[in-house]
């Protein structure tokens, strides 16, 4: 996981709801061209990001869907991916 956050100049981040044992969870995804991390967690947001312990240390460009918790990364530059804006 060090390679994903420390050595990548750009990461993509997203999350989606999943069901684990009949309970709602979130599947968080961080990826670059070489690695993908899937991280299931019971909650969404800054608590999950802290538990993954990658984004708090990330210093590159984070491409995301402009969800406000992603915007709270203090030391990264955000780039909104265009897929959300295409008609």
DRENZAZA-627749 format. One record per residue: residue in one letter; z, x, y of N, C-alpha, C, CB in turn. Coordinates in steps of 0.05 Angstrom, whole numbers, padded with zeros to 5 digits, always signed. Glycine has a CB too. Example, Ala and Ser with C-alpha at 12.3 -4.5 7.8 and 13.67 -1.06 7.14 Angstrom:
2
a+00156+00264-00114+00156+00246-00090+00156+00264-00066+00181+00226-00089/s+00142+00257-00045+00143+00273-00021+00157+00258+00001+00114+00282-00012/
! end
This chain:
87
x+00000+00016-00024+00000+00000+00000+00000+00017+00025+00024-00019+00000/x+00009+00042+00023+00008+00059+00047-00020+00063+00057+00021+00087+00041/x-00039+00066+00039-00067+00070+00047-00078+00046+00062-00084+00075+00022/x-00070+00023+00055-00080-00001+00068-00073-00002+00097-00069-00026+00054/x-00048+00003+00104-00039+00001+00132-00040+00026+00148-00012-00010+00132/x-00034+00049+00135-00032+00074+00150-00059+00087+00155-00014+00093+00135/x-00077+00086+00136-00102+00101+00138-00126+00084+00147-00108+00113+00112/x-00122+00058+00150-00144+00040+00158-00145+00037+00188-00141+00013+00144/x-00168+00041+00200-00170+00036+00228-00173+00006+00234-00194+00050+00240/x-00182-00010+00213-00186-00039+00216-00175-00053+00191-00216-00045+00221/x-00161-00075+00195-00152-00092+00173-00160-00121+00180-00122-00089+00168/x-00165-00136+00158-00169-00165+00161-00144-00178+00150-00195-00175+00147/x-00134-00199+00163-00110-00213+00154-00116-00243+00154-00086-00206+00173/x-00105-00256+00133-00107-00285+00131-00086-00295+00112-00136-00294+00123/x-00082-00321+00111-00063-00333+00092-00073-00361+00086-00035-00334+00104/x-00064-00370+00062-00071-00397+00054-00048-00408+00037-00098-00398+00037/x-00045-00434+00036-00024-00446+00021-00030-00446-00009-00020-00475+00030/x-00010-00441-00025-00013-00442-00055+00011-00456-00067-00016-00413-00066/x+00009-00463-00092+00031-00475-00107+00040-00456-00128+00022-00503-00119/x+00066-00450-00128+00078-00433-00149+00102-00448-00160+00087-00405-00137/x+00099-00455-00186+00121-00470-00199+00128-00496-00186+00145-00453-00200/x+00108-00510-00175+00112-00535-00162+00122-00534-00134+00131-00551-00179/x+00124-00510-00123+00134-00507-00095+00112-00494-00078+00160-00490-00095/x+00112-00503-00053+00092-00492-00034+00100-00463-00026+00090-00509-00009/x+00080-00446-00027+00083-00418-00018+00058-00411-00001+00086-00398-00042/x+00058-00387+00009+00035-00377+00024+00025-00352+00010+00042-00371+00054/x-00001-00350+00007-00014-00327-00003-00026-00311+00020-00036-00333-00025/x-00013-00289+00027-00021-00272+00049-00041-00251+00039+00003-00259+00063/x-00061-00246+00054-00082-00227+00046-00087-00207+00068-00109-00242+00038/x-00086-00182+00061-00094-00160+00079-00115-00144+00065-00069-00142+00087/x-00137-00138+00080-00158-00123+00066-00173-00104+00085-00178-00142+00054/x-00185-00084+00073-00204-00066+00086-00227-00063+00067-00190-00038+00094/x-00247-00047+00072-00269-00045+00054-00262-00034+00026-00290-00027+00065/x-00240-00021+00023-00233-00009-00003-00210-00023-00018-00226+00020+00000/x-00192-00036-00004-00168-00047-00015-00164-00076-00007-00144-00030-00008/x-00152-00092-00024-00143-00119-00017-00115-00123-00028-00163-00141-00028/x-00097-00132-00011-00070-00138-00020-00066-00168-00018-00049-00123-00002/x-00058-00180-00040-00050-00208-00040-00019-00208-00043-00064-00224-00064/x-00006-00223-00026+00023-00224-00026+00033-00253-00024+00034-00206-00002/x+00044-00263-00045+00054-00290-00045+00083-00290-00034+00054-00303-00074/x+00088-00309-00016+00115-00310-00004+00121-00339+00002+00116-00293+00022/x+00146-00346+00001+00154-00374+00005+00150-00384+00034+00183-00378-00003/x+00149-00365+00053+00147-00373+00081+00122-00360+00093+00172-00365+00096/x+00115-00371+00117+00093-00361+00132+00103-00348+00157+00073-00384+00139/x+00089-00330+00169+00096-00320+00195+00109-00293+00195+00114-00339+00209/x+00124-00287+00216+00136-00261+00220+00155-00252+00197+00150-00259+00246/x+00168-00271+00185+00186-00265+00162+00170-00254+00139+00202-00290+00153/x+00147-00266+00133+00130-00257+00111+00118-00230+00118+00108-00277+00105/x+00109-00226+00143+00098-00201+00151+00118-00178+00149+00087-00203+00180/x+00143-00184+00156+00164-00164+00154+00169-00157+00124+00190-00173+00167/x+00169-00177+00107+00173-00173+00079+00151-00156+00066+00175-00199+00064/x+00126-00160+00075+00103-00144+00065+00106-00115+00075+00077-00156+00074/x+00117-00111+00098+00122-00085+00110+00096-00068+00114+00141-00070+00093/x+00075-00082+00121+00050-00067+00128+00043-00071+00157+00026-00075+00110/x+00041-00096+00166+00034-00102+00193+00054-00091+00214+00031-00131+00197/x+00080-00091+00208+00098-00079+00228+00093-00049+00233+00127-00083+00219/x+00080-00036+00214+00074-00007+00217+00045-00002+00224+00081+00008+00191/x+00029-00022+00225+00000-00019+00229-00006-00013+00258-00015-00045+00220/x-00024+00006+00263-00031+00015+00290-00060+00012+00296-00022+00044+00294/x-00076-00001+00279-00104-00003+00284-00112-00030+00295-00119+00002+00258/x-00137-00038+00289-00148-00063+00298-00144-00084+00276-00178-00061+00305/x-00132-00107+00283-00127-00128+00264-00146-00151+00269-00098-00138+00265/x-00163-00157+00250-00182-00179+00252-00169-00204+00239-00210-00172+00239/x-00166-00226+00254-00153-00249+00244-00163-00274+00257-00122-00247+00248/x-00153-00297+00249-00162-00323+00259-00147-00333+00284-00160-00343+00238/x-00135-00315+00299-00121-00320+00324-00096-00337+00320-00139-00334+00343/x-00084-00336+00296-00058-00349+00291-00037-00333+00307-00051-00350+00261/x-00020-00347+00322-00003-00333+00341+00016-00312+00329+00014-00354+00355/x+00025-00316+00304+00042-00295+00293+00027-00269+00288+00053-00305+00266/x+00001-00270+00283-00015-00246+00282-00016-00233+00309-00043-00251+00271/x-00017-00248+00330-00018-00238+00357+00007-00224+00366-00025-00260+00377/x+00029-00229+00351+00055-00217+00358+00057-00188+00349+00077-00233+00347/x+00038-00178+00334+00039-00149+00326+00039-00133+00352+00015-00141+00308/x+00059-00117+00356+00063-00103+00381+00044-00080+00386+00091-00093+00383/x+00035-00067+00365+00020-00042+00370-00009-00044+00359+00034-00020+00357/x-00019-00067+00354-00046-00068+00345-00063-00084+00365-00048-00082+00317/x-00089-00078+00364-00108-00092+00381-00120-00114+00363-00130-00073+00392/x-00121-00139+00372-00131-00161+00356-00160-00166+00362-00115-00186+00362/x-00175-00171+00340-00203-00178+00342-00207-00204+00327-00222-00155+00331/x-00215-00225+00340-00219-00251+00327-00246-00251+00313-00217-00274+00348/x-00245-00258+00287-00271-00258+00272-00287-00282+00280-00266-00258+00242/x-00313-00279+00280-00331-00299+00290-00336-00323+00272-00357-00287+00296/x-00328-00322+00247-00332-00344+00229-00320-00370+00238-00322-00337+00202/x-00298-00369+00252-00285-00393+00262-00300-00406+00285-00256-00386+00270/x-00317-00391+00298-00330-00402+00322-00359-00410+00318-00328-00382+00344/x-00369-00406+00294-00397-00413+00289-00399-00443+00284-00408-00398+00264/x-00420-00455+00293-00424-00484+00289-00445-00488+00268-00433-00499+00316/
! end
